[in-house]
Amino acid sequence: MTIIDSAAAAAQASSTPSAPAFSGGYQPKPLKFDPAKLEGLSERLIRSHWENNYQGSVKTLNAVRSRLTAALADTEAPPVIYGGLKREELHRTGSVVLHEIYFDGLGGNGQAAGSVRDAITAAFGSYATWEAEFRRTAMSLAGGSGWAILNYNLHTRSLNNNWAWDHMHGAAAGVPVLVLDMYEHSFHMDYGTQAAKYVDAWFRNLDWETIDQRYRAITATRV
């Protein structure tokens, strides 16, 4: 790119700060359940997780998006500076999305039902096999970071349990159906290092009606 082209691109970048790719304005999604009524997950834990970790990522994502506009217009900025902002944008986007799916999946009685249960059974041979494998995946992350994710893969048209050690480590073409946060902030306040008891409590509070609605919306997608 020539110097003239760079200047033109910078001018265009600075003239469209509200373009969707650079806009912030994300708002935290409210909890759809009463956190005082979950079984085995304290209100204090859930509120701390939602207010500090999730909302913190929403605020940071908004801030990063505004800085990207300014950085794009600065033709003298080293690429590594822009790269750092893009990495943080990806990291915070993953955190916001995964936390919202995590919280949306809670507030139920833990009784799996609907077309998603039928699909799980078909994919894993039985619901029990899926649950055992999901638990094993989650506990492999019990050292304090990452996510266990049931993904529907839009490319292979299949359900898979995936291991993600951070907010950016997702399966290609995988769309999360339900997610389990295995970062210490999601359980340490209630269970200390006893992550398996947290996983038990999470299963008891799953809202399978919401999960089934999400699964049906995802599988209706055609690519």
C-alpha positions in Angstrom: 0.0 0.0 0.0 1.4 3.4 -0.9 1.6 6.4 1.5 -1.4 8.0 -0.3 -3.4 4.8 0.0 -2.5 4.6 3.7 -3.7 8.2 4.3 -6.9 7.6 2.4 -7.6 4.4 4.4 -6.9 6.3 7.7 -9.3 9.1 6.6 -12.0 6.5 5.8 -11.4 4.8 9.2 -11.7 8.0 11.1 -14.8 9.0 9.2 -16.8 5.8 10.1 -16.3 5.4 13.9 -19.8 4.1 14.4 -19.6 1.2 11.8 -20.8 -2.0 13.4 -17.4 -3.7 13.2 -16.0 -1.0 15.5 -18.9 0.0 17.7 -19.2 -0.8 21.3 -22.4 -0.3 23.2 -22.8 -3.8 24.4 -25.0 -4.1 27.4 -24.9 -6.9 30.0 -27.6 -9.5 29.5 -29.7 -9.8 32.7 -29.9 -13.1 34.5 -33.1 -14.9 33.6 -33.4 -16.7 36.9 -33.3 -15.8 40.6 -29.7 -16.6 41.7 -31.0 -17.2 45.3 -33.0 -20.2 44.1 -30.3 -22.4 42.5 -29.4 -25.6 44.2 -25.8 -25.9 45.3 -24.7 -22.7 43.7 -24.9 -19.7 46.1 -26.4 -16.4 45.2 -23.1 -14.8 46.3 -21.2 -16.9 43.8 -23.5 -16.3 40.9 -23.8 -12.5 41.5 -20.0 -12.2 41.8 -19.5 -14.2 38.7 -22.1 -12.2 36.7 -21.1 -8.8 38.0 -17.4 -9.0 38.1 -16.3 -11.5 35.4 -19.0 -11.3 32.8 -19.7 -7.6 33.1 -16.0 -6.9 33.3 -15.6 -8.5 29.9 -18.5 -6.5 28.5 -17.0 -3.2 29.6 -13.5 -4.2 28.3 -14.9 -5.2 24.9 -16.6 -1.9 24.6 -13.4 -0.1 25.4 -11.3 -2.2 23.0 -13.7 -1.6 20.2 -13.4 2.2 20.6 -9.6 2.0 20.7 -9.5 -0.1 17.5 -11.1 2.8 15.5 -8.4 5.2 16.8 -5.6 2.6 16.2 -6.7 2.0 12.6 -6.5 5.7 11.8 -3.0 5.9 13.2 -0.8 5.0 10.3 2.3 5.2 12.5 1.2 2.6 15.0 3.3 -0.5 14.9 1.4 -3.6 13.8 2.1 -5.3 17.1 0.0 -2.6 18.9 -2.9 -3.3 16.6 -2.4 -7.0 17.0 -2.6 -6.7 20.8 -5.9 -4.9 20.5 -7.3 -7.6 18.1 -6.2 -10.3 20.4 -8.0 -8.6 23.3 -11.1 -8.1 21.2 -11.2 -11.8 20.4 -10.5 -12.8 24.0 -13.3 -10.5 25.4 -15.8 -11.4 22.7 -15.3 -15.1 23.5 -15.8 -14.3 27.2 -19.0 -12.4 26.7 -20.5 -15.0 24.4 -19.6 -18.0 26.5 -20.7 -16.4 29.8 -24.1 -15.5 28.3 -24.6 -19.1 27.1 -23.4 -20.3 30.5 -25.9 -18.2 32.5 -28.7 -18.9 30.0 -28.3 -22.6 30.6 -29.0 -22.3 34.3 -32.2 -22.0 36.3 -33.9 -25.3 35.5 -34.4 -28.6 37.3 -31.6 -30.5 35.6 -33.9 -33.0 33.9 -32.7 -33.4 30.3 -35.5 -33.5 27.7 -36.5 -32.5 24.2 -34.9 -32.9 20.8 -31.5 -32.0 22.2 -31.5 -35.1 24.5 -32.5 -37.3 21.6 -29.7 -35.8 19.5 -27.2 -36.4 22.3 -28.3 -40.0 22.7 -27.9 -40.5 18.9 -24.5 -38.9 18.8 -23.0 -40.6 21.9 -24.9 -43.9 22.1 -26.6 -42.9 25.3 -27.2 -39.8 27.4 -25.2 -41.4 30.2 -22.2 -41.8 27.9 -22.4 -38.1 26.9 -22.6 -37.0 30.5 -19.7 -39.1 31.6 -17.6 -37.8 28.7 -18.6 -34.2 29.4 -17.8 -34.6 33.0 -14.4 -36.1 32.1 -13.7 -33.2 29.8 -14.7 -30.6 32.4 -12.5 -32.2 35.1 -9.5 -32.2 32.8 -9.7 -28.4 33.2 -10.2 -28.4 36.9 -6.8 -26.9 37.5 -8.4 -23.5 37.2 -9.2 -22.4 33.6 -11.2 -23.1 30.5 -14.5 -24.3 29.3 -16.2 -27.6 28.6 -18.5 -27.1 25.6 -21.1 -29.2 23.9 -20.8 -27.9 20.3 -22.9 -28.5 17.2 -20.5 -28.4 14.3 -22.1 -26.6 11.3 -19.6 -28.2 8.9 -19.8 -31.8 10.0 -23.4 -31.6 11.3 -22.4 -33.4 14.5 -22.5 -32.9 18.3 -19.2 -33.0 20.1 -17.8 -32.3 23.5 -14.9 -29.9 23.2 -12.2 -28.7 25.5 -11.3 -25.0 25.5 -8.5 -23.8 27.7 -9.4 -20.1 27.2 -12.1 -17.9 25.7 -10.6 -18.1 22.2 -9.9 -21.8 21.8 -13.0 -22.9 20.0 -13.7 -25.7 17.5 -13.8 -24.6 13.9 -17.4 -24.3 12.8 -18.5 -25.3 16.3 -21.5 -23.5 17.8 -21.9 -23.9 21.6 -25.2 -25.6 22.7 -24.3 -25.5 26.4 -21.1 -24.5 28.2 -19.6 -25.1 31.6 -17.2 -22.5 33.0 -14.3 -24.2 34.6 -12.4 -21.1 35.6 -11.8 -20.9 39.4 -14.0 -17.8 39.7 -17.0 -19.9 38.7 -16.7 -22.3 41.7 -14.0 -21.5 44.2 -16.1 -19.3 46.4 -18.5 -22.2 47.1 -16.3 -25.3 46.6 -12.7 -24.3 46.9 -10.7 -26.9 45.0 -13.6 -29.4 44.9 -14.4 -28.8 41.3 -16.3 -32.1 40.9 -18.9 -30.9 43.4 -19.4 -27.8 41.4 -19.9 -29.8 38.2 -22.5 -31.9 40.1 -24.3 -28.7 41.1 -24.2 -27.3 37.6 -25.9 -30.4 36.2 -28.6 -30.1 38.8 -29.5 -26.6 37.7 -29.5 -26.9 33.9 -32.5 -25.5 32.1 -32.9 -28.0 29.4 -35.9 -26.2 27.9 -33.7 -23.2 27.1 -30.9 -25.5 25.9 -33.3 -27.4 23.6 -34.5 -24.1 22.1 -30.9 -23.1 21.4 -30.1 -26.5 19.9 -33.1 -26.3 17.5 -32.2 -22.8 16.5 -28.6 -23.8 15.7 -29.6 -26.9 13.7 -32.0 -24.9 11.6 -29.0 -23.0 10.3 -27.9 -23.9 6.8 -24.4 -23.1 5.6 
